[in-house]
Amino acid sequence: MSLPISTGRIQSSLRKFLDSEASGGLVLMAVAALALVVANSPIAETYFHALHLDIGPLSLLHWINDALMAVFFLLVGLEIKREILDGQLSTWSRRILPGAAAAGGMLAPALIYIAFNTDNPASLRGWAIPTATDIAFALGVLSLFGNRVPASLKIFLAALAIIDDLGAVLVIAVFYTNGLNLLALAGAAAVLALLYGMNRMGVKTLSLYIALGVALWVLVFASGIHATLAGVMLALTIPIKTTPGAPESRDEESLLHRLEHKLHRPVAFVIVPMFGFANAGVSLGGTSLATLADPHTIGVAAGLFFGKLLGVLAVVMMLVKLRLAQLPATANWTQMTGVALLCGIGFTMSLFIGLLAFDEPAVQDKVKIGILLGSVISGLCGSAVLLASKRKPIGRTS
């Protein structure tokens, strides 16, 4: 029996999305490893010096973290908008399991980090670092298992990570904004209103949205709000066409879909790897047991590993036992446990929040070590659990 055209488009679109994220995650793993090697090699001094070279008004590192990552956040915003309006999160029945799991997966890591850092109020600024899941990294690991893991779990992980990204964006906007410039903020609001007006009038000229998006970035940068949030603001104004009663029907003429398609590969294979290479490099020469036992390091690592596992799995178990939701189709509890562990891979967004939370290089290095430890242990343990799962799933559990 042939699939309806709309369903075929859904599967094709989703497969492209998952393949892009998974491949990008594998590239990101290699780049992160390379950054660590370089940062601990004879050319380490050149590596760190190059990152702080001034190019115009900003250093190379700031161009990557503030400008290029705004494009990453633009893609994140487009994915969130598409999934909520026309995708896997378009109905409450689809949102409840990944949404609740994402909430649990943010709350538990934050509480664990706070528990390790209650004695130092200044350290509490890092509470949000272990709350993020790296969608590209996690899907990259999951892709290594092929048919051993059902597609429904990959969709669940993608949806959870997208909601997780939305939570991270809100956290950055609310908790990591300092010293507002009201004049620049008013200018950003005016540009945003103009973009919204273009959307309402049906303007479909992508170059106009991009040009105003650049102006928005400049004004947001000057306002005191982190400049990358301009990407999310722009994404919310990009027009999307939806078909009533047919979620996920992809309209190739939709400006949002066109822009998202254009951005996926550059973001996955250029921008995020550049960010990873620029920020994952940390010198391990002075690392000792005291460093590993530092509240910043252990709080982040434990938050990612234990917090994500407990938060995601406990919420899923509760919803399933209460019959408010069901496990993803053909998945079993062993596989769900493995995926919950993979949620502890918090590389890109965790690094980004860590840079916002702390200015001191020494503290940033401790946070980076915690992120790397937590992410690697979560990835290895999640992989081991998935390898131990049965090739033929037990079946759907309710």
C-alpha positions as CSV (number, residue, x, y, z in Angstrom):
1,M,0.0,0.0,0.0
2,S,1.5,3.3,-1.1
3,L,1.9,6.2,1.3
4,P,-0.1,9.4,0.8
5,I,2.0,12.1,-0.8
6,S,1.9,14.2,2.4
7,T,3.2,11.4,4.5
8,G,6.0,10.7,2.1
9,R,7.0,14.4,2.3
10,I,6.8,14.1,6.1
11,Q,9.2,11.2,6.1
12,S,11.5,12.7,3.6
13,S,11.7,16.0,5.5
14,L,12.2,14.3,8.8
15,R,14.8,11.9,7.4
16,K,16.8,14.8,5.9
17,F,16.6,16.7,9.2
18,L,17.8,13.7,11.3
19,D,20.5,12.8,8.8
20,S,21.8,16.4,8.8
21,E,21.8,16.6,12.6
22,A,23.4,13.2,13.0
23,S,26.1,13.8,10.4
24,G,26.8,17.2,11.9
25,G,27.1,15.6,15.3
26,L,29.8,13.2,14.1
27,V,31.7,16.1,12.6
28,L,31.3,17.9,15.9
29,M,32.8,15.0,17.8
30,A,35.9,15.0,15.6
31,V,36.3,18.8,15.9
32,A,36.0,18.7,19.7
33,A,38.6,16.0,19.9
34,L,40.9,18.0,17.6
35,A,40.4,21.2,19.7
36,L,41.5,19.3,22.8
37,V,44.6,17.9,21.0
38,V,45.6,21.3,19.7
39,A,45.1,23.0,23.1
40,N,47.5,20.5,24.6
41,S,50.1,20.5,21.8
42,P,53.1,22.6,21.0
43,I,50.9,25.0,19.0
44,A,48.6,25.6,21.9
45,E,49.9,29.2,22.3
46,T,49.2,30.0,18.7
47,Y,45.7,28.5,18.9
48,F,44.7,30.6,22.0
49,H,46.4,33.7,20.6
50,A,44.6,33.4,17.2
51,L,41.2,33.3,19.0
52,H,41.9,36.6,20.6
53,L,43.1,38.5,17.5
54,D,41.0,41.6,16.9
55,I,39.2,41.7,13.6
56,G,37.5,45.0,13.4
57,P,35.4,45.8,16.5
58,L,35.5,42.2,17.8
59,S,38.0,39.4,18.4
60,L,37.9,36.3,16.3
61,L,36.4,34.4,19.3
62,H,33.6,37.0,19.7
63,W,32.8,37.0,15.9
64,I,32.3,33.2,16.2
65,N,30.3,33.3,19.5
66,D,28.3,36.4,18.9
67,A,27.8,36.7,15.2
68,L,28.1,33.2,13.6
69,M,26.2,31.6,16.5
70,A,23.4,34.1,15.8
71,V,22.9,32.1,12.6
72,F,22.8,28.9,14.7
73,F,20.1,30.4,16.9
74,L,18.2,31.5,13.8
75,L,18.1,27.9,12.7
76,V,17.1,26.8,16.2
77,G,14.3,29.4,16.1
78,L,13.1,28.2,12.7
79,E,13.1,24.5,13.8
80,I,11.1,25.4,17.0
81,K,8.5,27.5,15.0
82,R,8.1,24.8,12.3
83,E,7.8,21.9,14.8
84,I,5.2,23.8,16.9
85,L,3.1,25.1,14.0
86,D,3.5,22.3,11.4
87,G,5.5,19.4,12.8
88,Q,6.1,16.9,15.5
89,L,5.0,19.3,18.2
90,S,1.9,20.7,16.4
91,T,-0.6,19.0,18.8
92,W,-0.7,18.7,22.6
93,S,-0.8,14.9,22.3
94,R,2.6,15.0,20.5
95,R,4.0,17.6,22.9
96,I,3.3,16.1,26.2
97,L,5.9,13.3,26.3
98,P,9.0,15.1,24.9
99,G,7.8,18.4,26.5
100,A,7.5,17.0,30.0
101,A,10.7,14.9,29.6
102,A,12.5,18.1,28.5
103,A,11.2,19.9,31.6
104,G,12.4,17.1,33.9
105,G,15.7,17.0,32.0
106,M,16.3,20.7,32.8
107,L,15.1,20.8,36.4
108,A,17.0,17.8,37.7
109,P,20.4,18.9,36.4
110,A,19.9,22.4,37.7
111,L,19.1,21.1,41.2
112,I,22.1,18.8,41.2
113,Y,24.5,21.6,40.1
114,I,23.0,23.9,42.8
115,A,23.5,21.2,45.4
116,F,27.2,21.1,44.7
117,N,27.6,24.9,44.7
118,T,25.4,26.1,47.6
119,D,28.4,27.3,49.5
120,N,29.5,29.7,46.8
121,P,26.8,32.2,45.7
122,A,28.9,33.4,42.7
123,S,29.1,29.8,41.4
124,L,25.3,29.5,41.3
125,R,25.3,31.6,38.1
126,G,26.2,28.3,36.3
127,W,23.0,26.5,37.3
128,A,21.7,26.4,33.7
129,I,24.9,24.9,32.2
130,P,24.0,21.2,32.6
131,T,20.3,21.8,31.6
132,A,21.0,21.7,27.8
133,T,21.0,18.7,25.4
134,D,23.1,19.0,22.2
135,I,20.8,17.8,19.5
136,A,23.5,17.3,16.9
137,F,25.9,15.4,19.2
138,A,23.1,13.2,20.7
139,L,21.6,12.3,17.3
140,G,25.1,11.7,16.0
141,V,25.7,9.1,18.6
142,L,22.2,7.6,18.1
143,S,22.8,7.4,14.3
144,L,25.7,4.9,14.9
145,F,23.2,2.3,16.0
146,G,21.2,2.2,12.8
147,N,18.1,0.0,12.9
148,R,18.9,-1.2,16.4
149,V,17.1,2.0,17.7
150,P,13.5,2.6,16.3
151,A,12.9,5.8,14.3
152,S,10.3,6.8,16.9
153,L,13.0,7.2,19.6
154,K,15.1,9.4,17.2
155,I,12.0,11.6,16.7
156,F,11.4,11.7,20.4
157,L,15.0,12.7,21.1
158,A,14.9,15.4,18.3
159,A,11.6,16.8,19.7
160,L,12.9,16.8,23.3
161,A,16.1,18.5,22.2
162,I,14.2,21.2,20.3
163,I,12.0,22.0,23.3
164,D,15.2,21.9,25.4
165,D,16.7,24.5,23.0
166,L,13.6,26.7,23.5
167,G,14.1,26.4,27.3
168,A,17.8,27.4,26.9
169,V,16.8,30.4,24.8
170,L,14.4,31.6,27.4
171,V,17.0,31.0,30.2
172,I,19.6,33.1,28.3
173,A,17.1,35.9,27.7
174,V,15.9,36.1,31.3
175,F,19.0,35.2,33.4
176,Y,22.0,36.2,31.3
177,T,21.1,39.7,30.2
178,N,22.9,42.7,31.9
179,G,23.0,46.5,31.6
180,L,20.3,47.2,29.1
181,N,20.7,50.1,26.6
182,L,17.1,51.3,26.3
183,L,17.7,53.3,23.1
184,A,19.2,50.3,21.3
185,L,16.5,48.1,22.7
186,A,13.8,50.5,21.4
187,G,15.5,50.3,18.0
188,A,15.5,46.5,18.1
189,A,11.8,46.5,19.0
190,A,11.1,48.9,16.0
191,V,12.9,46.6,13.6
192,L,11.2,43.5,15.0
193,A,7.8,45.3,14.6
194,L,8.7,46.0,10.9
195,L,9.6,42.4,10.4
196,Y,6.3,41.3,11.9
197,G,4.5,43.7,9.7
198,M,6.2,42.3,6.6
199,N,5.1,38.8,7.7
200,R,1.5,40.0,8.1
201,M,1.5,41.6,4.7
202,G,2.8,38.5,3.1
203,V,6.2,39.7,2.0
204,K,8.2,36.8,0.7
205,T,11.5,38.5,-0.2
206,L,14.1,36.6,1.8
207,S,16.8,39.2,1.2
208,L,14.7,41.8,3.0
209,Y,14.2,39.7,6.1
210,I,18.0,38.9,6.1
211,A,18.9,42.6,5.7
212,L,16.6,43.6,8.6
213,G,17.9,40.7,10.6
214,V,21.5,42.0,10.3
215,A,20.2,45.4,11.6
216,L,18.4,43.6,14.4
217,W,21.6,41.8,15.4
218,V,23.5,45.1,15.6
219,L,20.8,46.7,17.8
220,V,20.4,43.7,20.0
221,F,24.2,43.5,20.4
222,A,24.3,47.1,21.5
223,S,21.2,46.7,23.8
224,G,22.9,44.4,26.3
225,I,20.8,41.4,25.4
226,H,23.0,38.6,24.0
227,A,23.3,39.2,20.3
228,T,22.6,35.6,19.4
229,L,19.0,36.0,20.5
230,A,18.5,38.3,17.5
231,G,18.6,35.0,15.5
232,V,15.6,33.6,17.4
233,M,13.7,36.9,17.1
234,L,14.2,36.9,13.3
235,A,13.1,33.3,13.0
236,L,9.8,34.0,14.7
237,T,8.9,36.6,11.9
238,I,9.8,34.3,9.0
239,P,6.5,33.3,7.2
240,I,5.4,29.7,7.2
241,K,2.5,28.1,5.4
242,T,0.6,25.3,7.1
243,T,-2.2,23.1,5.8
244,P,-5.2,23.0,8.3
245,G,-5.8,19.4,9.4
246,A,-2.6,18.1,7.9
247,P,0.3,18.7,10.3
248,E,3.8,18.6,8.9
249,S,2.6,19.1,5.3
250,R,5.7,20.7,3.8
251,D,5.1,23.6,1.4
252,E,8.2,24.1,-0.6
253,E,7.1,27.7,-1.3
254,S,7.1,28.5,2.5
255,L,9.9,31.0,3.2
256,L,10.6,29.3,6.5
257,H,11.2,25.9,5.0
258,R,13.4,27.4,2.2
259,L,15.5,29.3,4.7
260,E,15.8,26.3,7.1
261,H,16.8,24.1,4.2
262,K,19.5,26.6,3.2
263,L,20.9,26.9,6.7
264,H,21.0,23.3,7.8
265,R,24.3,22.2,6.1
266,P,26.3,25.5,6.7
267,V,25.2,25.4,10.4
268,A,25.8,21.7,10.9
269,F,29.1,21.5,9.0
270,V,30.6,24.9,9.3
271,I,29.3,27.1,12.1
272,V,28.8,24.6,14.9
273,P,32.1,22.9,14.2
274,M,33.9,26.3,14.3
275,F,32.2,27.1,17.6
276,G,33.2,23.7,18.9
277,F,36.8,24.1,17.8
278,A,37.1,27.6,19.2
279,N,35.6,26.8,22.6
280,A,36.3,23.1,23.4
281,G,40.0,23.6,23.5
282,V,41.1,23.5,27.2
283,S,44.6,22.9,28.5
284,L,44.7,19.8,30.6
285,G,48.2,20.4,31.8
286,G,47.2,21.8,35.2
287,T,44.3,19.4,35.7
288,S,44.4,17.5,39.0
289,L,42.1,15.6,41.3
290,A,41.3,19.0,42.9
291,T,40.2,20.3,39.5
292,L,37.9,17.3,39.0
293,A,36.5,17.7,42.5
294,D,35.9,21.4,42.0
295,P,32.2,22.2,42.6
296,H,32.0,23.8,39.1
297,T,33.4,20.7,37.4
298,I,31.6,18.0,39.4
299,G,28.4,20.0,39.5
300,V,28.2,20.3,35.7
301,A,29.4,16.7,35.1
302,A,27.0,15.2,37.6
303,G,24.2,17.4,36.4
304,L,24.6,16.2,32.8
305,F,25.0,12.5,33.7
306,F,22.7,11.9,36.7
307,G,20.4,14.9,36.2
308,K,19.4,14.2,32.6
309,L,19.0,10.5,33.2
310,L,16.9,10.9,36.3
311,G,14.9,13.9,35.1
312,V,14.0,12.5,31.6
313,L,13.5,8.8,32.6
314,A,11.4,9.6,35.8
315,V,9.1,11.9,33.9
316,V,8.6,9.4,31.1
317,M,7.9,6.6,33.5
318,M,5.4,8.7,35.5
319,L,3.5,9.7,32.3
320,V,3.4,6.1,31.0
321,K,2.3,4.6,34.3
322,L,-0.4,7.2,34.7
323,R,-1.5,6.4,31.1
324,L,-1.1,10.0,30.1
325,A,1.3,9.0,27.4
326,Q,2.9,5.9,25.7
327,L,6.4,4.9,25.0
328,P,7.4,5.8,21.4
329,A,6.3,3.1,19.0
330,T,8.2,-0.2,19.1
331,A,10.6,1.2,21.8
332,N,11.3,-0.6,25.1
333,W,12.5,0.7,28.5
334,T,16.1,-0.3,27.9
335,Q,16.2,1.8,24.8
336,M,14.5,4.7,26.5
337,T,17.1,4.5,29.3
338,G,19.8,4.7,26.7
339,V,18.2,7.7,25.0
340,A,17.8,9.4,28.5
341,L,21.5,8.9,29.0
342,L,22.3,10.4,25.6
343,C,20.4,13.5,26.7
344,G,23.3,14.2,29.0
345,I,25.4,15.1,26.0
346,G,25.2,18.9,26.5
347,F,28.1,20.1,24.4
348,T,27.3,23.2,22.2
349,M,24.6,24.9,24.2
350,S,26.2,24.0,27.6
351,L,29.5,25.6,26.4
352,F,27.6,28.6,25.2
353,I,25.8,29.1,28.6
354,G,29.0,28.5,30.4
355,L,30.7,31.4,28.6
356,L,27.8,33.6,29.5
357,A,27.7,32.6,33.1
358,F,31.4,33.1,34.0
359,D,34.0,35.6,32.8
360,E,37.0,34.2,34.5
361,P,39.1,31.9,32.2
362,A,40.0,29.6,35.1
363,V,36.3,29.0,35.9
364,Q,35.4,28.6,32.3
365,D,38.1,25.9,32.0
366,K,36.6,24.0,35.0
367,V,33.2,24.3,33.4
368,K,34.5,23.0,30.1
369,I,36.1,20.0,31.7
370,G,32.8,19.3,33.5
371,I,30.9,19.5,30.2
372,L,33.4,17.3,28.4
373,L,33.3,14.7,31.3
374,G,29.6,14.7,31.6
375,S,29.0,14.5,27.9
376,V,31.5,11.8,27.3
377,I,30.4,9.6,30.2
378,S,26.7,10.1,29.1
379,G,27.5,9.2,25.5
380,L,29.5,6.1,26.5
381,C,27.0,4.8,29.0
382,G,24.1,5.6,26.7
383,S,25.8,3.7,23.9
384,A,26.5,0.7,26.2
385,V,22.9,0.5,27.2
386,L,21.6,0.7,23.6
387,L,24.1,-2.0,22.6
388,A,22.7,-4.2,25.4
389,S,19.1,-3.6,24.2
390,K,17.5,-6.3,22.2
391,R,17.7,-6.0,18.4
392,K,14.0,-6.8,18.2
393,P,12.1,-4.3,20.4
394,I,9.9,-5.7,23.1
395,G,7.0,-3.7,21.8
396,R,4.9,-0.8,22.8
397,T,4.4,-0.3,26.5
398,S,1.4,1.5,27.9
